[in-house]
Structure formats: structure tokens, C-alpha cells
Amino acid sequence: MKKINRTYVMGAVFLALSIFIYIESGNIQFRLVSNEPGPRFFPRIAAIGMALFSILSMIFDGKKEAKEGSKPYLDKKGWIRMGIIMAEALVFCLAMEFIGFWFAAMLGTFMFTWTLKGDKKISIPFAVIFSIVVGCVCYFLFTRGFHIPLPTGTLWKTLGIQLP
């Protein structure tokens, strides 16, 4: 009996999920204000991205798994790293409320980059600069580009500091 290729199975599951998300996002009601993309835009972009990466994973990783055989998704180190990532996500959510999205995005990007780098060599200065750039781009894209208010943080409100 031939062993089922997990990459193809997971790729098909996520492809089906992305199709479901794309279809269901059509049910989101909205009033069009000027030329803004509306609330359907981001779920559809996410669904298209999921579909694209599912297909790419099935093509490239599926062939690799078929040749080399399958390895466990998570070994002991992987489970520990996943627990750390979940804890970091919780810290990120709490930090967003306390110090605001802008600073939390920079700190969160640094934490996630450092945790997910694995065996890759990434210098601290590069990770810091990358985190600052990503945090600032995300913050200003949403607040200035899309005019979407993001959490400013209770700390700054308490101190009377107005963020841009």
C-alpha cells in the first residue's frame, strides 16, 4: 500500500479552506465609501495568498517529500517552539492594548523573527532594523493609507502622549 503524501493532503485542505474563505467573504455587507476597498478586500487577499502558497507547497514540497520520505511535522523541539510562538502571540496581543499597535508591531516582529529563524544566522542589528521598518510600514499603511484606527495604547493615553 502506498503511503499518502502529507504535503498534498495539507495543500488540498488549505486550498479548499481558501476557496471557502473567498466565497464566504462575498457575504460581507458593506457600504462603499468613495474608492476604499471595503471589508471584503483583506479576506479575499488572504484567501488568494493561501491558495497560491498551498499550490506552491504541493508542487515543490510534495515532490521533495515523495523523494526523501516524510519527516514528522513537529518533533520535541518543534512543539517547544510552537508553544513559545503561542506565548509570543499572547504577549503581542496584550502589548497592543498596553503600548499600542505601532510599538507592539516592532517588538512582535522582532520576537517572531528571532523565534522563527531557527538555525539561520540573523544578526541582531538586521532583526532590529527589519522590525522597525515592518512596524512602521504596517502602522502608517493602515492609519494613513487606509484610514483605519489602530490601538494607540493605554500607557500613552495615561501619560498624555499623542502618537502620530
N, C-alpha and C positions, 0 to 999 in steps of 0.2 A: 504494500500500500504506500502510495506517495504521500510525503509529508506536506501539509498545507503551508504555503509561504505566508508568514505573518504580515510581512510588509504589504503584500497585495490585499490581504483581508483588512488591515487597518486603513490602507489607502482607500479601499472601496467604502468602508464605513464613514470615513471623513468626507469622501466625495458625496455620498448620499446625504450626510448632515449638512454639507454646504449647499446642496440643492434645496433641501428643506428650508434652511435659513433664508435663502434668496427668495423662494416662493412666499414664505410667511412674512417677509419684510414688505411685501406688496400690500398686506393688510393694515399696515401702519397708516393711521389717518393723520393728515396734516393740512394746514392752510399754507399755501405758497405765499411767502412774503418776499417781494422783489425778486431777485435772482439767486436766493440762497438755495443750497442743495436739498435741504429738508431732512427729516429724521430717517428716511429710508436709505439715505446715501451711505452711511457708515456700515450698517449691517450688510448691505449689498457688496461693498468693497471688501469687507471681511469674508463674505461667502465666496467671492471670486478668488481672493487670496488663498483661502483654504482649499478650494478646488484645484487651483494651479499647483500648489505645493503637494497636494495629495497625488496628483498625476505625476509630478516630477519625482516624488518619493517612490512611487510604484515603478517608474521607468528605471531610475538609477539604483536605488537601494534594493529594489526587488531583484534585479539581476545579480547584484553583489551577494545578496543572501542566498540566491539559488546556487551560486558557485561555491561560496565559502561555508555554507551552512548557517543555521540560525544561532544567535547568542541570546542569552536571557536579556530581556529589556532592562531589568534593574537587578543588579547584584546588591550585596550588602552596602557597598559604598554609594550606589545609586539611590537606595532607599534613604540613606542618611542625607544625601544631597537634596533629595526631594523634600524631606522634612525641613531642611534648612531653607529651601526656597519658599515653602509654605509659610514658615515663620517670618521670612523677609517680606512676603506679600502682606501679612498681617501688620507688620511694623510699618510698611508703606501706607496702608490704609489709615492707620492711627496717626501717622506723621502728617498725612494730608490734612486731616482735621485740625491738628495742633499747629503745624508750621506752614500749612498751605501747600498747594499743588506745586508751585514753582520750585521751592526748596526740596520738597519731598521727591519730586521727579529727578532732581540731580542726585540726591542721596540714594534713591531707589535704583536708578540706573547704575550707579557705582556698585551697590551691593549685588545686584543681579549679574552685572558684568564679571565681577570678581568670583562669584559663586559658579557661574556657568562656563568660565574659561577653561576649567578642567586642567589638562596638562599643558595647555598652550601658554606660551610666555607672553604676558601682557604687563607692561611697565605701569607703575602707579601713576606717573605723570600723564601717560596716554589715557588711562582709565578716568582720571580726574577731568582732563580736557574733554574727552568724549562725553562724559556725564553732564558737564556744564553745557556743552553745545546742544545735546539732545534735550535736556531740561528746558533750556531757553527757547529752542525752536518749537517744542511742543506747547509751551506756555503761550508764546506770542502768536503762534498759528491759531490756537483756539480763541484766545482773548481778543486779539486784534484782527485776525483774518476771518474767523467765523463768528465773532462777537458772542462767544459762549462764556459765561462767567464760570470761573473755576474757584474752588475753595481757597480763600486767602489765609486762613489760619487764625485760630483764636488767640494765639500768642501775640500776633501783630496788632490785632484789634484791641487787646488788653493794654498793650504798650502805646497805642495811638499812632502806630506807624502805617502809612498808606503805601501799599505796593502799587507798582505801575499797572 
